[in-house]
Amino acid sequence: MQEANIAFKKTHDLSFLLDLVLPVEPNWITLRPDLDSLTNYAVEYRYPGQTADEAEAREALESCRKVRAVVRAALGL
C-alpha cells in the first residue's frame, strides 16, 4: 500500500510506521513513547496466555486517545 509516496507494509510495529511518516509529519515524533507501548499491546496481548491488568488497559486507552487526537488534528478531522 502507498500513501503520500510512502510504501507501507503490513506490520504491528507502530514505531516502524512512525519512522516512515516522520518526513511528512515531523511533529509526530512526540508520539513515539505512546506508539512503542501500544506496539507491545498489539503483539503481547494478541494471543491467549498474556493479559493486561486494569492499570495497563487504562494506560493503553489513554495512549490511543492521545495518538488519535494528534493524528486527527494533523489530518484536519
N, C-alpha and C positions, 0 to 999 in steps of 0.2 A: 504494500500500500504506500502511496506517496501523497504528501500534502506539503505545500509551500516549498517544493523542490527538496523535501526531506523524505528519504526512503525509510519507512518504518517496518520492522519485522515483529512477529508475534513474540511477546515476552512478558513476564511478570515483573521484570526489573524496572521499576519506575525511575530509578536514578539513571539508568541507561537511556531511557526515553527522554528524561530531562536533559541529559547531555546533548541529545540530538536537537532539541528545540531551543537551547540557550542562545544560539546565534540569532534566532528570530525574536526571542523573548528573554533577554538577559536578566531582567528583574526577577525572573522566576528562580534564580539561584537561591533565594531565601527559602524556597520550598524544599530544598534538599533534605534537611533533617526529617521533615514530615514524610516525604516520599520514601526515604530509607526505612523508616519504621513501618510504613504501610506495605512496602515490598515484603518485609518479614511476615506480615499477616497473610499476604496473598499466597505465600509458599508454605509456611509452617502450619498454619491452621486450615489449610485447604483439605487435608486428608484426615481421616479418623486417627485418634491417638493423641492429638495435641489440642488443647482448648485454651481460650483466653479467659481470664477471670474478669470480674466486673470492672475493675480499675483499668485493665488493659483495653477492654472493649470501649470504655468511655474515652480513653486517650486516643484510640484509633478513630473513633467517631469525630472527635474534635479535630484531629489532623485532616480527616476527609472534608470537614466543613471549611477549614482554613484554605486547603488547596482548591476546593470548589469555588470559594469566593474570589480568590486571586485569579483563577483561570477565567471565570465568568466576567470579571471586570475587564480583563485584558481583551476578551472577545466582544466586549460591548453588550453583554447579555444581562 
